[in-house]
Each structure stands twice: as structure tokens, then as C-alpha cells.
Amino acid sequence: MAAEQGWVDGHLQMGTMYYRHVLAFYNLAVMHASGTGVLRSCNTATELFKNVAERGRVAQMLMEAHEAYRAGNIDTALLKYAMLAELGYEVAQSNVAYILDHGLTSVILENETFPRALLYWTRAASQGNTAARVKVGDYHYYGYGTEIDYETAAYHYRLASEQQHSAQAMFNLGYMHERGLGMRQDIHLAKRFYDMAAQTSTDAQAPVSLALLKLGAFFMWEWVEKNYGSLNMTKISSLISDDWDIYVMTVLAFLLGILVLLRRMH
């Protein structure tokens, strides 16, 4: 959904849809109250009118919060979203987390920003927001608002991968398997997750291609070590930085860019 990928901007459309949803409940209540097209039922009409009364204010507040955000009144938007977030509305929870995550407000102390953002990401994730689930994994991976915990990060990525088919989560699991972060290093599993990410989303195909090229370089290095051990590969390895993969990725990205450029020229 756009709301999951575009955050606050996407939720404008969600708010509009929500408003129309409330209007549909109202029209249905009128039909049951008057017996238009359905069997007249005062009890059903009462329940539907009650539903509209409860939902109408929420839809209005969501729209007000979004309008405040678009107008640059971030603190006002944050307070409105926070009120709805405490009532359990996932849309508001993810928007509060987004605002805090990007440091767009001065209402919250700087040292409390990430811990509070993590709290709201977690609440939104528990209600099925895929992007929020990946964010929770990211916070534990990088240590934002909490201690670095690769195992917990992998747990959340795995949930997003298995339950919600997130290509980003699959890619992250592939990288963690490749590096042995929070789990046993397994190059074959890394490749499997990279492949799954590419199959799940076309947007993941470019980074997956680079990751697979890097794995190919790794396999080639292993083959050289195995077959030409007499070249004192340990000494050569010691000359290479621990971040060798970053350099390899940079070179591969450069080569991929050249290939794309040449392809467009033809």
C-alpha cells in the first residue's frame, strides 16, 4: 500500500478512503432505518449509526493532522497523531514514528526521539504494518533507541519476510546470513534470501544483482584459497580491510552503471 511505502503522504489517501468508508456506514444505517432495499431494522440502524459516530471524529482528526503536516506545522501534526496513536490507530502510530525517526519535531528531547520512535514502530508492527516491522528490525540492527541486537533484528526481519513477504526483510536476512550477524554464517542461505527478494519485488533486483556478484567474488576467493594455498593467501587476506565487501560493492556498482549506460546508448 502507498500508506506503508509513502508514510504520511500515503496516509492522505488512506484518510480519504477511511472517510468514504464511514460515509458508506452512514448510508447503510439510513437504509436499515427506512427499510430501503433491506428489511427495516431499528437495532441494526442504531448499531451502524453508533459506528459512524465513533469513526467520524477519527477520520476528521487524521485529515487535520495530515493537513498540519503538509502546511509545515509538524509539532501540531505530531500531537494530533499522538492522540490517535494512544487510542490504538495504526495509521497514527506509524506517522508518529515516521516524524520522530526523521527528527522533524522539537517537542521531544533528542535523546528520547529514537526510543519513542521504536515504541511506535513496534506498536504499528504489531498491527500488521510491514514497513514498521522492518523498521523495528533496523533499530535493533543499528542500535537506534536500544542496544545493538542482531538476533532480535533477524527475528523481526524474519517475521516481515515470512508473514508479510517483505523484499527488504528478505534482502536484510540474506546480508546477515552472508556476514554471520546474529546467526551462523551460511552463504547458500544468503543466496536463497537474495533470490527471494528479487522474485518478490522488481525494485530489489538491482541491489540483489550486486549482492550476488559479491557472493560470486567470495566463492572465487574460496576456490583460489583452496587450490592455490601455496600463495600464502592468509598474508594477502591480512592486507585487505574487514570492509572488503564495501569496496567490492562499489566497484560492482560502478561496472553495473557502465553496463546500463551502454545498454541505453544502443
N, C-alpha and C positions, 0 to 999 in steps of 0.2 A: 504493500500500500504506500501511497505517496506520504501519508502521515508518518509511516515508520521510517522512510528514507529521507524525507524533506523536513521532518520535525515541525517547527512552528508553522511554516508556510503551508505544509501539507495539511495541518490541522484546521486551516481555514476552510478547506473543502469538507473536512470531516465535520466541522461545526455546522456548515450549511446542510449537509446530509442529515445530521442529527436533528436540526430544526425541522426539516421536512418530515423526518420520522415522527416527531412529536405532532406535527400537523396531521399526519395520517391517523394517529391515535385519536385525535380530536374528532376528525371526520367519522371515524368508525364509531365513536361514542354517540355522536349525533344520530347516526343510522340506527343504532340499537335503541336509543331513546325514543325515536319517532317510528321505528318499525319499517324503515325504508330499505327494502331489499333483503331484510333479515327479520327473524321473529323478534317482536318487541320484547326487550328485557331491561327493566329498570336497574336490576342488580349489576348486569354486565356493563350498562352505560355508566353507572356510578363508579365501578372499578376503573373503567377507561378514563373517565374524567379525572379521577384521583391520580392516575398515572400521568396524565397531561400536566396537572397542577404541580406534581413533583419534578417532572422533567423540564418544564418550560423555563424555569429560572436558571437551571444549569446551562441550557443551551445559550441563553442570553448572556450569562457571565462568561462563557467560553468565547463568545464573539467579542465581548467588551475587552477581555484580556488580549485577544489577538489584535484588535484594533489599537490598543495601547502599545503593544509591541511594535506594530508597523509604524506607529507615529513616533517611535523612539522613546516612549515612556516605559523603559524596561522595568524599573522598580515597581511601577504601578501594575504592569502586566504580571510580574513575579508574584506580587501579593495576591492578586486575583487567582492566578493559577494555584498558588499555595493553599488558598482556602478550599478550592475544589479538590486538590490533591489529598488533603486531610480527610475529605469525605469519601475518598476511595476511587476517584475518577482517574483512570489510567492515562487519558489524554493529557490531563493537567499534570500528573506525576512526571511523565516524560518531558513535558515542556519546562517544568521547574528544573529538572535535571539538566536539560539542554542549556538553559540560561546560566546555571551555576557552572556547568562544565566549561563553557566558553568565557567565563569571567566577565559577564556583561552587566553585573549589578554591583552596587556598592553597599547594599543593605546588609549583606553577610560579611563577617570578618574573613580576611583572606585565608587564615589558617583553618577556617571551618568550611570553606567552599567545597573542596573535594569530598570530605566526609559526608556532608549533607547531600551532595550530588549522588554519591554512591548509594545513600539511603533511598533516594527517589528512583534511581535507576533500578535498584533491587525490587522496589515495590511495583514498578511498571513491568519488570521482567516476570514477576510472579503472576501477572495478569495476562501473560502471553505476548508481550511486545518483544519481537525478535531482536531488533536493534538494541533495545535496552539490555537484553540478556548478554549480547556480545560486549556491550559497554561494561557490564559488571565484570566479565572476564578480563577486559582490558585494564580495569582499575586494579585488579589483583595482580595482573601480569607486570604492570609498570609501578605498582605501589602508590597509586593515587588515592589518598584518603585512607589508606590502610597499609599493612606490611606487604612486601612482595611475596606472593604465594603462587608459585607456578602450578601446583596441584589443584588449588581452588580455581585458578584461571582456566585450566584444562577442563575441569568439571563443568564450568558454565559454557565453555565453547562446545563441549560435547552435548550438552542439553540443547543448545541452539542448533547444532548440527543434526542431531537425531530427531528431535521433536518438531523443529521449525525449518529444517533444511536450509540453513544459512550458509551461503557460499563463503562468506567472510570467516565464519567459525570453522568451516572445513579447512580453509587455507591456513588459518592460525594453528589448527591441530597438526596439519602437515609440517609446518615450520617447527613446532615444538617436538614432534617425533624426530624430525631431522637433526635437531640440536640436542635432543635428550633433556629437555627442560620440563621438570615435573613428572617425567615418565622415562621409561627405558628408551634409549636411542634405537630407532628402527627405521632405516632408510626406505625399506619396502612399504611400511605403513605410511610413511611420509608421502611417497609417490601415490599411494592409493587415495589419500585425502586430497592431494593436489588435483588428481584426476577427477575426483568427485566434485570439487569446487568448480572446475572448468565445465563439467557437464551440467551443473546446477545453474550457473549464470554465465552469460557471454561476457559480462564485464570482468569476470575473473580470468578469462583466457590469456590475456597479455601477461599479468603477473605470474600466472601458473606456468606459462611458457618459459619465462625467465628462471623460475624455481626449478623446473625440470632440466633446463640446460645446466644449472648449477649442480644438480644431482648427477647429471652425466659427467661433469668435470670431477665430481667426487669419486664416482665409480672408476673413472680413468686413472685417477691418482692411486686408488687402491690397487688397481691392476699393475701399475708401474711399480709400486712398492713390493707387490708380491713377486713379480717376475724379474725385477732389477734391484733387488735388495742390496746388492754389492755396491751400489752407487751412494751408499750411506744416506738414505732418504731421511733418517732421523735428524741428521745435521741440517739438511735442506729444510725440513719442516720447522726446525727451531728458528730459521731465518724469516719465516712467514708469520705475520701477525695473527693473533687469535681471531681477528676480524677479517680473515682472508675472504670469507664468503661475501662480505660487503663489496670488496674490490672486484670480485668476480662478477657480482650482480651489476656493478657499474659498467664494467666492460661489456657484458652481455646486453645491457640496456642500450648502450651506445651502438653496438652492432645491429640490434633489432631495429633501432631508429633508422639506421642507414638502409636496411633492407626494406622497411616501409616506404622510405623516401624514393628508393629506386623503383619500387613497385608502382608508386603513384606516377612517376615520370613516364612509365610505359603504359 
